[in-house]
Amino acid sequence: MSKGNKPENRVYTMKALIELFPQEHVSWRKAKERVRMIAYHPFEKVLRQQPNWNKYYECRRFYMEDAWHDGAKGFLQFLLDVGPIPDEIWSQTDMPSLDRIDGTNGYVRGNVRWATPKMQQLNRACTTQIRHDATGEIMSQAEASYRMFGHKARLGHLKVRKGAETMIEVCKDHGYTVMRFGE
């Protein structure tokens, strides 16, 4: 079985799977640990008493597909469902990771993908997404600012320096469209 292929549905030892898919195993293990940490947090009662608990924690469902839990069998099922890290992700970063497409749902079939750090940044609820009108490329506010002005200025501060009334006007003047404001 080569790195780019999905594993066949046959019996593998956990050691063999880890040797064949080391980065995938690390991401799978970290997702399991995160689910366990949130579900069985020792201070959950204390956290629930904090302001905004519901807004930030309770509405985010951290759970994992049942079939992905059980050792080598679970890891194999995870690989069969999600697949190994694609070559196009490896070509963009040396640190690919598992990303939940919808951050309010858990690690389940159809809601996870392999992503670069940039893809994960754009998938955060607090990230303002900006589209370059000519190319259709979607980027973060920081990246759009860097492309427009060649330095790491924040678009939120540009209205003072450029005389524009809003960030939307600054983007529009440079051929960009604000698609989603971060929360």
N, C-alpha and C positions, 0 to 999 in steps of 0.2 A: 504494500500500500504506500503510495507516494504522498508527500505533504499536501499537495493540492487536491487530492481526492477525498471524498467522504469515506469513513470507515465502513467496511462491509458489516452486515449484521451477523456476526459470529462471536465466539467466545474469546475475549481478550483478558489478560490479567491487568490489574491497575498499573503495574510497573511498565508493561508494554505500551499501554495507552499514554502514560506520562512521557515516555521516551519519544513516541511518535508525535505527540501534540503538547509540548511543554507549556507554551504560552496560553493555549486554550484551557489547559488544566488549571493554571494559576488564576485565570479570570473566572472560571467556574467555581473554584474553591473560594475566592474572595466574595463572589455573589452569594454563595451559601452562608459564609460567615456574616455578611451584612444582614441577610434575612434573619439569621439566628440572633444576632446582636439586637436588632430592633424588636423582634418578637419577644425576647426574654430579657429585656433590659432590666437590671436589678433595681433601678430607680424609676421605673415606669410610673408608679404612683406619685412620686415627687414631680416628675416631668409633667404629668397630667394636670397638676395644680398650677403650672406656670402659665402666664398670659400667652395667648396665641398658640397654645399647644395644638388645638384642633386645626388651625390654619396651616401649620408647618409640618406636623407629624401624622396626625390621625387620618388626614385625607390622603396621605401617600400610602398606598398599600404595598408593603414589602413582603412578598411571598414568592415562592418558587414552584414551578411545575412539579407536581408530586413525583412524576417519573424521573426527574433529574436528581433526586436526593440520594439514592442508594448506591454508594461506592462506585465500583467499576461499571456496574450495570447502569447506574444513573448518569455517569459521565459519558458512557457510550451513547445512551439515548439522547443526551444533550448534544453530542457531536452529530448524531444522525438528524436531529431536528434543526439545529442552528448551522451546522457545517463548520469546517475549519476556517481560519482567518483567510480571506481571499487575497490573492496576489496584489490586487489594486490597493488594498489597505496597507499591505506590507511595503509597497513601493512608496507610500506617502509618509510613513512613520515607522520608527523602530519600537514604538510603544502602543500597539493597538490594544483596545480593551472592549469589554462587553458594554453595550449601551442599551438602555430601555427606551424604546421609541416614544412611548407615552409614559412619562415619569410618574403618573399617578397610578399606574398598574405595575404588577410585579414582573418577575423574570419568568415569563411564560412563552410558549410557542407563539410566534407571530408578533411578539412585542420586544424581541431582542435582536440586535444586529452587532456586527463587528464595526468599530468606529475608530477614527483618528481623534486625537485631542480636539482638533478644530470642529469636527462633526459633533462631538459631545458638547462643546461650548455653545454651538448654535442650537442645540436641543434643550438647553436649560430654559426654564420658565422666565428667569430674570434677564435673559439676553435680548437686547434690541436687535432685530434682524433688519438688514438693509440690502436691497437688491440693486445691482448695477443695471441700469435700463438697457444699455447696448448689448451686454453679454448675457444678462439674466442670472448672473452669478449672485448667490446669497452669501452674505458675510456678516460678521459682527460689527458693532458700532466702532470698536477700536480699529479693526482692520480697514473699514471704510475711511475713517479719519486719516489713517496712515497713507492710504492710496491717494486721497484727495490733496493732502497737504505735505506729505513726505516726512512727517515726524509724528511722534506719539501724542499729539494733542487730543483731548477728548472733545467729541462733537458737542457735548452739553455746554462746554465753555467757549465754543467757537462763535456763538452768537454775539458775544461781547467784542471779540476781536475782529469779526468780519462784518458787523453791523446788521446781521440778519435778525429777524424777530424770533425765529424758532429753528430747532434742529431740522425740521422738515424742509424749511426754505433753503437751508445750507445744502442739504442733500439734493434737492430739486435743482438748484443752480449748477450742480456739478454732475447731473445725470444719474442720480441715485434716488431710490424710493424707499421710505421707511415702511417696512411691512408689518412689524409687530414691536410694540414697546414692551420692554421688560417690566415685570411686575414690581 
